[in-house]
Amino acid sequence: MAQTFKILCPTDFSECSLNAIEYASRLGEKYKADLVLFHVLNREDYVKLSPSDPTGKHQMDFVLEKLQNLQEAVLKESLTNGLKSCVSVLREGSIVKETLSYASEIKAGLIVVGTEGVNDFRENIIGSRASRIVEQSERDILVVPRKVYFKAPRKLVYASDYLEEDKIAIQKIVEVAKFFDSEIDVVHVTTTHKALDKSLHMTMVAEIEPFVKYEKVNYVLKSFRDDVALGLENYLQTAKGDILVTLSEKKSFFDQIFSKSLSKKMAYFINKPLWVIKSF
């Protein structure tokens, strides 16, 4: 019997984590998944804010009530649309460490995490929680920006770097595209205009196509004079992509996009959800 797909959604009750819960719920409906709303208590932060409550009893009551309300809202909205279950889980400690540990414990197929947007990936706070979860996770992650509200994706843009793993990644992307009848653009961005790029691209397409059992896939080779990340940003805007998908592999676009020197330029990416494929 196939295991139920599990989605882990960390929440701190902020606006951006509520957007993440909506994405997690909608995907959970399609995957017929178990959804876990996950909150990590940070006692040190709380004691600084409320020195008169050193035991954290009021904090615990507040958090449990918030989690229960969120869980009830998700169940009411999504259970009839295909979501298999929704539970809430509370842990204490480091948010990044506990989230990754619990994701591993339940064998989550996807972590959906909210981010405050551009600031969360800026050079001066590159170690922010969302980006640390992305860097350290061994599981797929969908990063949802604060001001991005759920809509069924019309187009998924997959940044291909001609890696062998593309063949497996594309099958995951097709599964999600089928849920929403979305298009997929498999795009490779280069900064050169060599004939070699064209032949490499044609070879890559010929290799990937047998793994794609889906009609709405476009293969695109784009050349830009500037750097790769800005070229991809330009492509996302002009092609009206709704979700950017990338592999987190060495030499992949992920490293180029989120290298510290580029992070300030990449405002546009953080206005769209970013799906980072980690596991194969």
C-alpha positions as CSV (number, residue, x, y, z in Angstrom):
1,M,0.0,0.0,0.0
2,A,1.4,3.4,-1.0
3,Q,2.4,5.7,1.8
4,T,0.4,8.9,2.2
5,F,2.2,12.1,1.0
6,K,3.1,14.3,4.0
7,I,3.4,18.0,4.0
8,L,5.1,19.9,6.9
9,C,4.2,23.6,7.3
10,P,6.1,25.5,10.0
11,T,4.0,28.4,11.3
12,D,4.8,31.3,13.7
13,F,1.2,32.8,13.1
14,S,2.6,35.7,11.0
15,E,1.0,36.8,7.8
16,C,3.6,35.1,5.7
17,S,3.2,31.8,7.5
18,L,-0.5,32.0,6.9
19,N,0.1,32.3,3.2
20,A,2.3,29.2,3.4
21,I,-0.5,27.3,5.2
22,E,-2.9,28.1,2.3
23,Y,-0.4,26.8,-0.3
24,A,0.2,23.7,1.9
25,S,-3.5,23.1,2.2
26,R,-4.2,23.5,-1.5
27,L,-1.3,21.2,-2.5
28,G,-2.4,18.8,0.3
29,E,-5.9,18.6,-1.3
30,K,-4.3,17.6,-4.7
31,Y,-1.8,15.1,-3.2
32,K,-4.5,13.7,-0.8
33,A,-1.9,14.4,1.8
34,D,-1.5,14.5,5.6
35,L,-0.7,18.1,6.6
36,V,1.2,18.9,9.7
37,L,1.1,22.5,11.1
38,F,4.3,22.8,13.1
39,H,5.2,25.4,15.7
40,V,8.5,25.7,17.6
41,L,8.4,27.4,20.9
42,N,11.4,29.6,21.5
43,R,11.5,30.0,25.3
44,E,14.4,32.5,25.3
45,D,12.6,35.0,23.0
46,Y,9.4,34.7,25.1
47,V,11.1,35.2,28.4
48,K,12.6,38.5,27.1
49,L,9.2,39.6,26.0
50,S,7.3,38.4,29.1
51,P,9.6,38.3,32.2
52,S,6.5,38.0,34.4
53,D,5.7,34.6,32.9
54,P,9.0,32.7,33.3
55,T,7.3,29.3,33.2
56,G,5.8,30.1,29.8
57,K,2.3,28.9,30.8
58,H,0.5,31.8,29.1
59,Q,2.7,31.4,26.0
60,M,1.8,27.7,25.9
61,D,-2.0,28.4,26.2
62,F,-1.8,31.1,23.6
63,V,0.1,28.9,21.1
64,L,-2.1,25.9,21.6
65,E,-5.3,27.9,21.0
66,K,-3.8,29.5,17.9
67,L,-2.7,26.1,16.5
68,Q,-6.1,24.6,17.2
69,N,-7.9,27.5,15.4
70,L,-5.6,27.1,12.4
71,Q,-6.1,23.3,12.3
72,E,-9.9,23.7,12.5
73,A,-9.9,26.3,9.7
74,V,-7.8,24.0,7.5
75,L,-10.0,20.9,8.2
76,K,-13.2,22.9,7.5
77,E,-11.9,24.2,4.2
78,S,-9.8,21.4,2.8
79,L,-11.0,18.0,4.1
80,T,-13.9,17.9,1.7
81,N,-11.6,18.9,-1.2
82,G,-9.2,15.9,-0.8
83,L,-6.9,16.7,2.1
84,K,-6.6,13.4,4.1
85,S,-5.8,14.9,7.5
86,C,-4.4,17.9,9.4
87,V,-2.7,17.8,12.7
88,S,-0.8,20.3,14.7
89,V,2.5,19.6,16.5
90,L,4.4,21.7,19.0
91,R,8.2,21.4,19.7
92,E,10.6,23.5,21.7
93,G,14.1,24.6,20.7
94,S,15.7,26.0,17.5
95,I,13.2,26.6,14.7
96,V,15.5,25.4,11.9
97,K,16.9,22.4,13.7
98,E,13.5,21.2,15.0
99,T,11.7,21.7,11.7
100,L,14.3,19.7,9.8
101,S,14.4,17.0,12.4
102,Y,10.7,16.6,12.5
103,A,10.5,16.6,8.6
104,S,12.9,13.7,8.6
105,E,11.1,11.9,11.4
106,I,7.7,11.9,9.5
107,K,9.4,11.5,6.1
108,A,7.8,14.6,4.8
109,G,7.5,14.8,1.0
110,L,7.4,18.6,1.1
111,I,8.1,21.5,3.5
112,V,6.1,24.6,2.8
113,V,7.6,27.7,4.5
114,G,6.8,31.4,4.5
115,T,9.3,34.1,4.0
116,E,9.1,37.8,4.7
117,G,10.2,38.4,1.1
118,V,13.3,40.2,-0.2
119,N,14.6,41.0,3.2
120,D,14.7,37.3,4.2
121,F,17.3,36.6,1.5
122,R,19.3,39.8,1.6
123,E,23.0,39.6,1.9
124,N,23.1,41.1,5.4
125,I,20.7,38.4,6.8
126,I,21.5,35.6,4.4
127,G,21.3,33.3,7.4
128,S,17.6,34.0,8.0
129,R,15.4,31.1,9.0
130,A,13.7,30.4,5.7
131,S,17.0,30.4,3.8
132,R,18.7,28.2,6.4
133,I,15.9,25.7,6.1
134,V,16.3,25.7,2.3
135,E,20.1,25.3,2.6
136,Q,20.1,22.6,5.2
137,S,17.0,20.5,4.2
138,E,17.3,17.2,2.5
139,R,13.6,17.4,1.5
140,D,11.8,19.4,-1.1
141,I,10.8,22.9,0.0
142,L,8.3,25.4,-1.3
143,V,9.1,29.0,-0.2
144,V,6.1,31.3,-0.2
145,P,6.6,35.0,0.1
146,R,4.5,37.1,2.5
147,K,2.5,39.0,-0.1
148,V,1.8,36.1,-2.4
149,Y,-1.6,34.6,-2.0
150,F,-2.6,31.2,-3.4
151,K,-3.7,30.9,-7.0
152,A,-3.7,27.9,-9.2
153,P,-0.4,28.1,-11.1
154,R,-0.9,28.7,-14.8
155,K,2.8,28.1,-15.5
156,L,5.7,26.4,-13.7
157,V,9.2,27.5,-14.8
158,Y,11.9,24.9,-14.3
159,A,15.4,26.2,-14.4
160,S,17.4,23.4,-16.0
161,D,21.2,23.2,-15.9
162,Y,21.5,20.1,-18.0
163,L,21.9,17.8,-15.0
164,E,21.1,14.1,-15.0
165,E,18.8,14.8,-12.0
166,D,16.5,16.8,-14.4
167,K,15.0,13.5,-15.6
168,I,13.6,12.8,-12.1
169,A,12.8,16.4,-11.2
170,I,10.7,16.8,-14.3
171,Q,8.5,13.9,-13.2
172,K,7.8,15.6,-9.9
173,I,7.0,18.9,-11.7
174,V,4.7,17.1,-14.2
175,E,2.7,15.6,-11.2
176,V,2.0,19.1,-9.8
177,A,1.3,20.6,-13.3
178,K,-1.3,17.9,-13.9
179,F,-3.1,18.8,-10.7
180,F,-3.7,22.3,-12.0
181,D,-3.5,21.7,-15.8
182,S,-0.5,24.0,-15.8
183,E,2.1,24.6,-18.5
184,I,5.7,23.8,-17.8
185,D,8.6,25.8,-19.3
186,V,11.9,24.0,-19.0
187,V,14.3,26.8,-19.5
188,H,18.1,27.0,-19.7
189,V,19.7,30.4,-19.5
190,T,23.1,31.0,-20.9
191,T,25.3,34.2,-21.1
192,T,26.8,33.1,-24.4
193,H,25.5,32.9,-28.0
194,K,27.5,29.8,-29.1
195,A,26.3,27.2,-31.6
196,L,27.4,24.7,-28.9
197,D,24.6,25.9,-26.6
198,K,22.0,25.1,-29.3
199,S,23.3,21.6,-29.8
200,L,23.6,21.0,-26.1
201,H,20.1,22.2,-25.6
202,M,18.8,19.9,-28.4
203,T,20.6,16.9,-26.8
204,M,19.1,17.8,-23.4
205,V,15.6,18.0,-24.8
206,A,16.0,14.6,-26.6
207,E,17.2,13.0,-23.3
208,I,14.5,14.5,-21.1
209,E,11.5,14.1,-23.4
210,P,11.1,10.3,-22.8
211,F,10.6,11.0,-19.1
212,V,7.9,13.6,-19.7
213,K,4.4,12.1,-20.0
214,Y,2.7,15.5,-20.4
215,E,1.8,17.6,-23.4
216,K,2.0,21.1,-22.0
217,V,5.8,21.3,-21.8
218,N,7.9,23.9,-23.6
219,Y,11.7,23.7,-23.9
220,V,13.4,27.1,-24.0
221,L,17.0,28.2,-24.5
222,K,17.6,31.9,-23.6
223,S,20.8,33.9,-24.0
224,F,21.4,37.1,-22.0
225,R,24.4,39.4,-21.9
226,D,24.1,39.8,-18.1
227,D,24.4,37.1,-15.5
228,V,22.3,33.9,-15.5
229,A,20.1,34.8,-12.5
230,L,19.0,38.1,-14.0
231,G,18.3,36.4,-17.3
232,L,16.1,33.9,-15.5
233,E,14.4,36.7,-13.6
234,N,13.7,38.4,-17.0
235,Y,12.3,35.2,-18.4
236,L,10.0,34.7,-15.4
237,Q,8.5,38.1,-15.9
238,T,8.0,38.0,-19.6
239,A,6.7,34.4,-19.6
240,K,4.4,35.1,-16.7
241,G,5.7,32.2,-14.6
242,D,3.8,31.5,-11.4
243,I,6.3,29.2,-9.6
244,L,10.0,29.0,-10.1
245,V,11.4,25.4,-9.7
246,T,15.1,24.7,-9.3
247,L,17.3,21.9,-8.2
248,S,19.6,22.4,-5.2
249,E,22.6,20.8,-6.6
250,K,26.2,22.0,-7.1
251,K,26.6,24.1,-10.2
252,S,22.9,24.5,-10.4
253,F,21.0,27.8,-10.9
254,F,20.1,27.7,-7.2
255,D,23.7,28.5,-6.2
256,Q,23.9,31.2,-8.8
257,I,20.6,32.8,-7.9
258,F,21.2,32.9,-4.2
259,S,24.9,33.6,-4.1
260,K,25.4,36.5,-1.8
261,S,26.6,38.9,-4.6
262,L,23.2,38.4,-6.4
263,S,20.8,38.3,-3.5
264,K,20.1,42.1,-3.6
265,K,19.2,41.9,-7.3
266,M,16.8,39.0,-7.0
267,A,13.8,40.9,-5.6
268,Y,11.5,39.4,-8.3
269,F,12.1,35.8,-7.3
270,I,10.9,36.5,-3.8
271,N,7.6,37.8,-5.3
272,K,6.9,34.3,-6.6
273,P,6.9,31.0,-4.8
274,L,10.2,29.1,-5.2
275,W,10.1,25.3,-5.2
276,V,13.5,23.8,-4.5
277,I,13.8,20.1,-5.4
278,K,16.1,18.3,-3.0
279,S,15.3,14.6,-2.9
280,F,15.2,12.0,-5.6
